[in-house]
């Protein structure tokens, strides 16, 4: 969430900035202004999600400045901060998102920011549903979503055309030389015999994009067709958007957990997971671990709040996505033990041994085996018998 702060009082400006930076995750303060005449230019430059704006300033009325901001960058949320409550009605007439009294209190600020997050999350959902710009979906399989339409899976002329597009998309904005593409699609074949096939396959890729209404995606030929570069144009990539959103979060808090969940759950599956492209595996693994990190952050929050059922659901989702993740089985075994769910412990141990030893051919870790043996004997961590 990008934020701009405006207040002609230096101490008030510094105080609000410190409160935001200390208490709130996912906040980026891109600018702060004491001079209101600089604000409109700053909003145009930084395109913030929200502006915290003092109403009572000597050079310009905060209400008028709020109107200027909304006119300059429609959709910018305004939160008025003031010592005078008589402006409240006028603030909401301006469609300000909220109205906060000075001195700003931590609890009140969290309530306000939760409203901001909910509104921004709703706006993102609407963009994803209505797709104001074309969207390229890369989770699980490649599909295209045009504004106001449902996603469509492209019908590629050949599997070579599909992989060629996927590879260029994966390396977007980079020149990929012809020799590398020939080795990718026709390994071991002589260049003279496959150069024309590459040209034909590239033609089919361009035609498929045109048929799908995605001709804003351009594939440029390098000098003498020595290589090709794919440029997205106005289109967005869902995996890229998701990663950018997740990296903006620092921690989970009770007032932000719902928005955090919505962001994490936009991970719809493995990156290009429907395709057996070995060159995509490093990116798959990188995004999987980013998702896993945030799922575990959610899990820690649920356990801290005593929400064991939510924690169980969370870990089960991890298992569905990553069935070979030993830690998820071990976490559930210990959690089921705390919940006195003996059958659950046994089931998780059976599933783990089945997948690790039978399917992967590797033993489970000594730590898990020792814990399970102690549990069977009814020994607690303190070494006391419980059964």
C-alpha positions as CSV (number, residue, x, y, z in Angstrom):
1,X,0.0,0.0,0.0
2,X,1.6,3.3,-1.1
3,X,0.9,6.2,1.2
4,X,1.4,10.0,1.1
5,X,1.2,12.1,4.3
6,X,0.2,15.8,4.3
7,X,0.3,18.0,7.4
8,X,1.7,21.5,7.9
9,X,2.7,20.7,11.4
10,X,6.1,18.9,11.5
11,X,5.6,17.1,14.8
12,X,2.2,15.7,13.6
13,X,3.7,14.6,10.4
14,X,6.6,12.8,12.1
15,X,4.3,11.3,14.7
16,X,2.0,9.8,12.1
17,X,4.9,8.5,10.0
18,X,6.5,6.8,13.0
19,X,3.2,5.2,14.0
20,X,2.6,3.9,10.5
21,X,6.1,2.5,10.1
22,X,6.2,0.9,13.6
23,X,2.7,-0.6,13.9
24,X,1.5,-1.4,10.3
25,X,2.8,-4.0,7.8
26,X,2.5,-3.7,4.1
27,X,2.9,0.1,4.2
28,X,5.2,2.1,1.9
29,X,5.3,5.9,2.7
30,X,6.4,7.2,-0.7
31,X,6.3,10.9,0.3
32,X,5.3,13.4,3.0
33,X,4.6,17.1,2.6
34,X,4.3,20.1,4.8
35,X,3.7,22.5,1.9
36,X,0.2,21.7,0.4
37,X,1.1,23.3,-2.9
38,X,3.5,20.4,-3.6
39,X,0.9,17.7,-3.0
40,X,-0.9,17.4,-6.3
41,X,2.4,17.1,-8.2
42,X,3.5,14.5,-5.7
43,X,0.3,12.5,-6.1
44,X,0.7,12.5,-9.9
45,X,4.3,11.3,-9.6
46,X,3.8,8.6,-7.0
47,X,0.3,7.4,-7.7
48,X,-0.4,6.5,-4.0
49,X,-3.2,4.2,-2.9
50,X,-4.1,6.6,0.0
51,X,-3.4,10.1,1.2
52,X,-3.5,11.0,4.9
53,X,-4.5,14.7,4.6
54,X,-4.8,17.4,7.3
55,X,-7.9,19.5,6.8
56,X,-6.9,22.7,8.6
57,X,-3.9,24.2,6.8
58,X,-3.1,27.9,6.3
59,X,-2.4,28.0,2.6
60,X,-5.2,25.9,1.3
61,X,-8.3,24.2,2.7
62,X,-7.8,20.5,3.1
63,X,-11.2,19.8,1.5
64,X,-10.3,21.7,-1.6
65,X,-6.9,19.9,-1.8
66,X,-8.8,16.6,-1.4
67,X,-10.9,17.4,-4.5
68,X,-7.8,18.3,-6.4
69,X,-6.1,15.0,-5.5
70,X,-9.2,13.0,-6.6
71,X,-9.4,14.9,-9.8
72,X,-5.7,14.5,-10.6
73,X,-5.6,10.7,-9.8
74,X,-9.1,9.3,-9.6
75,X,-9.4,6.4,-7.2
76,X,-6.9,7.8,-4.7
77,X,-8.4,7.2,-1.2
78,X,-8.5,10.2,1.1
79,X,-8.2,9.9,4.9
80,X,-8.6,13.2,6.7
81,X,-6.7,13.8,9.9
82,X,-7.6,16.8,12.0
83,X,-8.2,18.3,15.4
84,X,-11.6,19.6,14.5
85,X,-14.6,17.3,14.4
86,X,-17.0,19.8,12.8
87,X,-15.6,18.9,9.3
88,X,-16.7,15.2,9.5
89,X,-19.9,15.6,7.5
90,X,-18.1,17.5,4.7
91,X,-15.3,14.9,4.7
92,X,-17.7,12.1,3.9
93,X,-19.5,14.2,1.4
94,X,-16.2,14.3,-0.5
95,X,-16.3,10.5,-0.3
96,X,-13.3,10.3,2.0
97,X,-12.7,6.8,3.2
98,X,-12.3,7.9,6.8
99,X,-11.9,10.8,9.3
100,X,-9.4,10.4,12.1
101,X,-9.0,12.8,15.0
102,X,-5.7,14.0,16.4
103,X,-3.8,12.8,18.3
104,X,-4.0,9.7,16.2
105,X,-4.4,6.6,18.3
106,X,-3.0,3.2,17.4
107,X,-6.3,1.3,17.6
108,X,-8.2,3.9,15.6
109,X,-5.5,3.9,13.0
110,X,-5.6,0.1,12.6
111,X,-9.4,0.3,12.1
112,X,-8.9,2.9,9.4
113,X,-6.2,0.9,7.6
114,X,-8.3,-2.3,7.8
115,X,-11.0,-0.4,5.8
116,X,-8.3,0.7,3.3
117,X,-7.1,-2.9,2.9
118,X,-10.6,-4.2,2.4
119,X,-11.3,-1.6,-0.2
120,X,-8.1,-2.1,-2.0
121,X,-8.6,-5.9,-1.9
122,X,-12.1,-5.5,-3.3
123,X,-10.7,-3.3,-6.0
124,X,-8.1,-5.8,-6.9
125,X,-10.7,-8.6,-7.0
126,X,-12.8,-6.5,-9.3
127,X,-9.8,-5.8,-11.6
128,X,-9.1,-9.5,-11.7
129,X,-12.8,-10.3,-12.5
130,X,-13.5,-7.4,-14.8
131,X,-9.9,-7.2,-16.0
132,X,-9.5,-3.6,-16.9
133,X,-6.4,-4.7,-18.8
134,X,-5.6,-8.0,-20.5
135,X,-4.3,-10.6,-18.1
136,X,-2.0,-13.6,-18.8
137,X,-2.6,-16.4,-16.3
138,X,0.3,-18.6,-15.6
139,X,-0.7,-20.6,-12.5
140,X,-1.3,-24.2,-13.6
141,X,-1.6,-23.4,-17.3
142,X,-1.5,-20.5,-19.7
143,X,-4.8,-18.7,-20.3
144,X,-5.8,-15.2,-21.4
145,X,-8.4,-13.0,-19.8
146,X,-9.7,-10.0,-21.8
147,X,-11.6,-7.1,-20.1
148,X,-15.1,-8.2,-19.1
149,X,-14.6,-11.8,-20.3
150,X,-13.9,-15.2,-18.8
151,X,-10.4,-16.6,-19.1
152,X,-9.8,-18.7,-22.2
153,X,-7.2,-21.4,-22.7
154,X,-5.4,-20.9,-26.1
155,X,-5.6,-23.6,-28.7
156,X,-2.1,-23.8,-30.0
157,X,-1.4,-25.2,-33.4
158,X,1.4,-27.4,-32.1
159,X,3.0,-28.2,-28.7
160,X,6.1,-26.5,-30.1
161,X,4.2,-23.3,-30.6
162,X,2.9,-23.5,-27.0
163,X,6.4,-24.1,-25.6
164,X,7.9,-21.3,-27.7
165,X,5.4,-18.8,-26.4
166,X,5.8,-20.0,-22.8
167,X,9.6,-19.8,-23.1
168,X,9.5,-16.3,-24.5
169,X,6.9,-15.2,-21.9
170,X,9.2,-16.6,-19.2
171,X,12.1,-14.6,-20.5
172,X,9.9,-11.5,-21.4
173,X,11.7,-8.3,-22.3
174,X,14.9,-10.3,-23.1
175,X,16.3,-11.1,-26.5
176,X,16.5,-14.9,-26.9
177,X,18.8,-15.9,-29.7
178,X,17.7,-18.2,-32.4
179,X,20.3,-20.8,-31.6
180,X,18.9,-21.2,-28.1
181,X,15.3,-21.6,-29.4
182,X,16.4,-24.2,-31.9
183,X,18.2,-26.2,-29.2
184,X,15.1,-25.9,-26.9
185,X,12.6,-27.1,-29.5
186,X,14.7,-29.3,-31.7
187,X,17.6,-30.5,-29.7
188,X,20.4,-32.2,-31.6
189,X,18.9,-31.2,-35.0
190,X,20.9,-29.3,-37.6
191,X,20.2,-25.6,-37.7
192,X,19.7,-25.5,-41.4
193,X,16.9,-28.1,-41.1
194,X,15.0,-26.4,-38.3
195,X,15.5,-22.7,-38.9
196,X,12.4,-22.7,-41.2
197,X,10.4,-24.6,-38.7
198,X,11.2,-22.0,-36.1
199,X,10.0,-19.3,-38.4
200,X,6.7,-21.2,-39.1
201,X,6.2,-21.9,-35.4
202,X,6.7,-18.2,-34.6
203,X,4.1,-17.4,-37.2
204,X,1.6,-19.8,-35.5
205,X,2.3,-18.2,-32.1
206,X,1.5,-14.7,-33.4
207,X,-1.6,-16.0,-35.1
208,X,-2.8,-17.6,-31.9
209,X,-2.3,-14.4,-29.9
210,X,-4.2,-12.5,-32.5
211,X,-7.1,-15.0,-32.5
212,X,-7.3,-14.8,-28.7
213,X,-7.4,-11.0,-28.8
214,X,-3.9,-10.7,-27.2
215,X,-2.1,-9.0,-30.1
216,X,-1.0,-6.3,-27.7
217,X,1.7,-8.8,-26.8
218,X,4.4,-8.2,-29.4
219,X,7.3,-10.5,-30.4
220,X,10.1,-8.4,-31.9
221,X,12.8,-9.8,-34.2
222,X,16.4,-8.9,-33.3
223,X,18.8,-7.8,-36.1
224,X,18.6,-10.2,-39.1
225,X,16.2,-12.3,-37.0
226,X,19.1,-13.4,-34.9
227,X,16.7,-13.7,-32.0
228,X,13.3,-12.7,-30.6
229,X,12.0,-10.6,-27.7
230,X,8.5,-10.8,-26.2
231,X,7.0,-7.6,-24.8
232,X,3.7,-7.6,-22.8
233,X,2.4,-4.2,-23.9
234,X,-0.6,-3.4,-21.7
235,X,-1.1,-7.0,-20.5
236,X,-0.3,-8.1,-17.0
237,X,1.1,-11.4,-15.7
238,X,-0.8,-12.9,-12.8
239,X,2.2,-14.5,-11.2
240,X,4.1,-11.3,-11.3
241,X,1.2,-9.3,-9.8
242,X,0.8,-11.9,-7.0
243,X,4.5,-11.9,-6.1
244,X,4.6,-8.1,-6.0
245,X,1.6,-8.1,-3.6
246,X,3.0,-10.8,-1.3
247,X,6.4,-9.1,-1.0
248,X,4.6,-6.0,0.3
249,X,3.5,-7.9,3.4
250,X,5.8,-8.1,6.5
251,X,3.6,-9.8,9.1
252,X,0.1,-11.0,9.9
253,X,-2.0,-9.2,12.5
254,X,-5.6,-9.7,13.6
255,X,-6.8,-6.6,11.9
256,X,-5.1,-7.6,8.6
257,X,-5.4,-11.4,8.5
258,X,-8.4,-11.4,6.2
259,X,-6.7,-9.3,3.5
260,X,-3.5,-11.4,4.0
261,X,-5.5,-14.6,3.4
262,X,-7.1,-13.2,0.3
263,X,-3.7,-12.3,-1.1
264,X,-2.1,-15.7,-0.3
265,X,-5.0,-17.6,-1.8
266,X,-4.6,-15.9,-5.1
267,X,-1.8,-18.4,-5.7
268,X,-3.9,-20.7,-7.8
269,X,-1.4,-23.5,-8.4
270,X,2.1,-24.2,-9.6
271,X,3.7,-21.9,-12.2
272,X,3.2,-23.5,-15.6
273,X,2.4,-26.6,-13.7
274,X,0.4,-28.4,-16.4
275,X,3.5,-28.4,-18.7
276,X,6.6,-30.6,-18.3
277,X,9.0,-27.8,-19.0
278,X,12.2,-28.4,-17.0
279,X,13.5,-24.9,-17.7
280,X,10.5,-23.5,-15.7
281,X,11.3,-25.6,-12.6
282,X,13.5,-23.0,-10.8
283,X,10.7,-20.4,-11.1
284,X,8.1,-23.0,-10.0
285,X,10.2,-23.8,-6.9
286,X,10.9,-20.1,-6.1
287,X,7.1,-19.2,-6.2
288,X,6.2,-22.3,-4.3
289,X,8.5,-21.4,-1.5
290,X,7.3,-17.8,-1.4
291,X,3.7,-19.2,-1.1
292,X,4.8,-21.7,1.5
293,X,6.5,-19.0,3.6
294,X,3.3,-17.0,3.7
295,X,1.1,-20.0,4.4
296,X,3.3,-20.8,7.4
297,X,3.1,-17.2,8.5
298,X,-0.7,-17.6,8.5
299,X,-0.3,-20.8,10.4
300,X,1.8,-19.2,13.1
301,X,-0.9,-16.5,13.4
302,X,-3.7,-19.1,13.8
303,X,-1.8,-20.9,16.5
304,X,-1.0,-17.7,18.3
305,X,-4.7,-16.9,18.3
306,X,-5.6,-20.4,19.5
307,X,-7.4,-21.1,16.2
308,X,-6.3,-24.7,15.9
309,X,-9.0,-25.7,13.4
310,X,-7.9,-22.9,11.1
311,X,-4.3,-24.1,11.5
312,X,-5.3,-27.7,10.5
313,X,-7.1,-26.4,7.4
314,X,-4.0,-24.3,6.5
315,X,-1.6,-27.3,6.8
316,X,-3.9,-29.5,4.8
317,X,-3.8,-27.0,2.0
318,X,0.0,-27.1,2.1
319,X,-0.2,-30.9,1.9
320,X,-2.5,-30.7,-1.2
321,X,-0.1,-28.4,-2.9
322,X,3.1,-29.9,-1.7
323,X,2.4,-33.6,-0.9
324,X,6.2,-34.3,-0.3
325,X,6.6,-31.6,2.4
326,X,7.5,-33.7,5.4
327,X,7.2,-30.8,7.8
328,X,3.5,-30.4,7.1
329,X,2.8,-34.0,8.2
330,X,4.9,-33.5,11.3
331,X,3.2,-30.3,12.2
332,X,-0.2,-31.9,11.9
333,X,0.9,-34.9,14.0
334,X,1.9,-32.6,16.8
335,X,-1.2,-30.4,16.4
336,X,-3.5,-33.4,16.5
337,X,-1.7,-34.6,19.6
338,X,-2.5,-31.3,21.3
339,X,-6.1,-31.7,20.2
340,X,-6.2,-35.3,21.6
341,X,-7.0,-36.5,18.1
342,X,-5.2,-39.9,18.2
343,X,-6.6,-41.1,14.8
344,X,-5.4,-37.9,13.2
345,X,-1.8,-38.5,14.4
346,X,-1.9,-42.1,13.2
347,X,-3.3,-41.1,9.8
348,X,-0.6,-38.4,9.3
349,X,2.1,-40.8,10.2
350,X,0.7,-43.4,7.8
351,X,0.4,-40.9,5.0
352,X,4.0,-39.6,5.6
353,X,5.6,-43.1,5.6
354,X,3.6,-44.1,2.5
355,X,4.7,-41.1,0.5
356,X,8.3,-40.9,1.7
357,X,9.2,-44.5,1.8
358,X,7.0,-46.1,-0.8
359,X,6.6,-43.4,-3.3
360,X,10.0,-41.6,-3.0
361,X,12.0,-44.4,-1.6
362,X,13.6,-42.4,1.2
363,X,13.1,-42.9,5.0
364,X,11.3,-40.4,7.2
365,X,13.6,-38.2,9.4
366,X,14.9,-39.6,12.7
367,X,13.2,-36.6,14.5
368,X,9.8,-37.6,13.2
369,X,10.4,-41.3,13.9
370,X,11.6,-40.6,17.4
371,X,8.6,-38.3,18.2
372,X,6.1,-40.9,16.9
373,X,7.8,-43.7,18.9
374,X,7.6,-41.6,22.1
375,X,4.0,-40.7,21.3
376,X,3.1,-44.4,21.0
377,X,4.7,-45.0,24.3
378,X,2.7,-42.1,25.8
379,X,5.8,-40.1,26.6
380,X,5.6,-36.3,26.6
381,X,8.4,-33.9,25.7
382,X,9.2,-33.7,29.4
383,X,9.7,-37.4,29.5
384,X,6.6,-38.2,31.5
385,X,4.2,-41.0,30.7
386,X,0.7,-39.8,29.8
387,X,-0.9,-43.1,28.8
